[in-house]
Amino acid sequence: MVLAVVALLLATFDLGGSGLRSAHGGVRGMLGALYRGTDAVVGPVRSFVAGIPTAGTNSATIARLRSQVEHLQHDLAGRQADATAQARLRTLQLAADSGGYRIVPARVIAFGPGQGFEWTVTLDAGTQSGIRDGQTVTDGAALVGRVLHVDGATCTVLLAADPGSGVGARDVRTGDIGTVTGAGTDGFTYVPLDPKAAVRAGDAVTTGPAGATTFVPGLTIGTVSAVRTGADGIISATVTPAAAPTRLDLVGVILAGGYDQPRAALSPTPLAGSR
């Protein structure tokens, strides 16, 4: 009804000459501005109402995409874990080849105090795999610890970093032997048998020599990070572990081989021209 009245008025203005035509233009401009202002307010509401029928579909799409992203993230994490495990297995295989060892790969399934010690881990391999008490555990290059207790399917390993653990050791640069004791999260403390030994920061420390340690010799223990001399003149050094005890996953238990195998005797090299 309102629009019909407005149309009649505009027609009257058109018949009334130039004066009324100018009024007609003014009214038309006013209505145009009114329409534009109203559309600015009503337009977003109109778009929202038009989108209501597809809101359920959009929610379902978002839920499906979120599920796909979570699945891909889980798959990626699994692939990364597999790649890490494969790299560790290659390292263990290299250790077996270079040292002449038989090594059983095992995964850490528990961490915590055990058997009266503070720093132990449980592995998912036991006597069924040939593991026995006292065997050395490595990550393929570095010392991890030794088997403390074993049953059919699992074993408990005393970590070398345990404060109650001691290891016969050698400074690779100088050849000096000494003892390494665990210091928990601080790594190890190395004390050379020779009080005048020239221990330096950066020196590599390994297990050994054979017969002076209960561990397989030649495994990296860590790197000297600080050296100090006590009031009694005894030299000691802080050693940063090569195998971080809190980040262990796939390790290897050394069953046999290396230093405990028979060695061939060396014979004199024949002189040139001799028969």
SVG drawing of the C-alpha trace seen along z (x, -y; Angstrom):
<svg xmlns="http://www.w3.org/2000/svg" viewBox="-2 -25 118 95">
<polyline fill="none" stroke="black" stroke-width="0.4" points="0.0,0.0 2.8,-2.4 4.6,-1.7 1.4,-2.3 0.9,-5.7 4.5,-6.7 4.1,-5.6 0.9,-7.7 2.7,-10.7 5.6,-10.3 3.2,-10.1 1.5,-13.3 4.9,-15.0 5.7,-14.0 2.4,-15.6 3.0,-18.8 5.9,-20.4 9.5,-21.2 8.9,-22.2 7.2,-19.0 9.8,-17.0 12.5,-18.4 10.6,-17.3 10.2,-13.9 14.0,-13.7 14.5,-14.6 12.1,-12.0 13.7,-9.3 17.1,-10.2 15.9,-10.0 14.3,-6.6 17.5,-5.3 19.6,-6.4 17.0,-4.7 17.2,-1.5 21.0,-1.5 21.1,-2.1 18.6,0.6 20.5,3.1 23.7,2.5 22.0,3.6 19.7,6.3 22.3,7.8 24.5,9.6 21.4,11.0 20.1,12.2 23.4,13.9 23.4,15.6 19.9,16.8 20.8,18.1 23.7,20.0 21.7,21.8 20.8,24.8 24.5,25.6 25.7,25.1 25.3,28.7 27.2,29.8 30.1,27.4 30.3,28.8 30.5,32.4 33.2,31.3 35.2,29.7 34.9,32.8 36.0,35.1 39.0,32.9 40.0,32.7 39.8,36.5 42.0,36.8 44.6,34.4 44.8,36.4 45.2,39.6 48.0,38.1 49.8,36.8 49.6,40.2 50.9,41.8 53.7,39.3 54.7,39.9 54.8,43.7 56.9,43.2 59.4,41.0 59.6,43.6 60.2,46.4 63.0,44.4 64.6,43.8 64.4,47.5 65.9,48.5 68.8,46.0 69.5,47.5 69.4,51.0 71.9,50.1 74.2,48.7 73.8,51.8 74.6,53.9 77.7,51.9 78.8,52.4 78.3,56.2 80.3,56.2 83.2,54.1 83.5,55.6 82.7,59.2 79.9,59.2 76.5,60.9 74.0,58.3 70.3,58.7 68.3,55.5 65.8,54.6 63.5,51.8 63.2,49.9 59.8,50.5 60.2,49.0 62.4,46.6 62.9,46.1 64.5,47.4 65.0,51.1 67.1,53.8 68.3,51.2 69.6,48.8 68.2,45.4 68.9,45.5 67.6,48.7 65.6,49.5 63.7,52.6 64.1,54.1 61.7,56.4 64.2,59.3 65.4,61.9 66.8,65.4 64.8,66.6 67.0,64.4 70.2,65.5 70.6,62.6 72.4,63.2 73.4,61.2 76.4,58.9 76.2,58.5 77.0,55.1 74.3,52.9 75.1,50.3 73.2,48.0 75.6,49.2 78.5,46.9 78.2,45.7 77.9,47.5 74.4,47.7 74.9,50.1 75.0,53.7 72.3,56.4 71.5,56.5 68.7,59.1 67.0,61.2 63.9,63.4 62.4,65.2 61.1,62.2 62.6,59.1 65.7,57.8 66.7,55.0 69.7,52.9 71.7,50.8 72.6,47.6 76.2,46.5 75.0,43.1 73.7,44.6 75.6,43.0 76.4,46.5 77.9,47.7 81.6,47.8 83.4,48.4 87.0,49.1 87.9,46.4 90.6,45.0 91.3,41.5 91.7,42.0 94.1,39.1 96.6,39.9 96.0,43.6 95.7,43.2 93.3,45.6 91.1,44.7 87.6,45.1 84.4,43.5 81.5,43.3 77.9,42.4 76.6,39.0 73.0,39.2 71.8,36.3 75.3,34.8 76.8,37.6 80.0,39.2 83.1,38.4 86.4,39.7 89.4,40.1 92.7,41.2 94.9,43.6 97.9,41.4 97.6,38.2 99.7,36.4 97.7,37.4 97.1,34.5 93.3,34.7 91.8,32.0 88.4,30.8 87.3,32.5 89.1,35.8 87.1,38.9 86.7,41.5 85.9,45.1 85.5,48.4 88.6,50.5 91.1,51.9 90.1,55.6 90.5,57.2 90.2,53.8 86.5,53.5 83.4,55.7 82.1,54.0 83.0,54.7 86.1,52.4 86.2,49.7 82.7,48.3 82.4,44.6 81.4,43.3 81.5,39.6 83.6,36.5 85.4,34.6 83.7,31.2 85.6,29.9 88.7,30.8 89.5,29.9 92.2,30.6 91.2,31.1 93.0,29.9 94.6,33.4 96.0,33.1 93.6,35.7 92.5,34.9 88.9,35.5 86.9,34.6 83.2,34.2 82.2,36.4 79.2,35.6 77.6,39.0 77.6,40.1 74.3,41.9 71.8,39.7 70.2,42.1 66.9,40.3 66.4,40.6 67.1,44.4 64.8,46.4 66.2,49.1 69.4,50.5 71.5,53.7 72.7,56.3 76.1,57.7 76.0,61.5 79.5,62.5 82.4,61.7 85.1,59.1 87.7,59.3 86.6,62.7 87.2,64.6 90.4,66.5 93.0,64.3 95.3,65.4 99.0,65.0 101.0,62.6 103.9,64.0 107.0,62.2 106.6,60.5 108.8,62.3 111.7,60.2 111.8,59.1 113.4,61.8 113.2,64.5 111.4,67.7"/>
</svg>
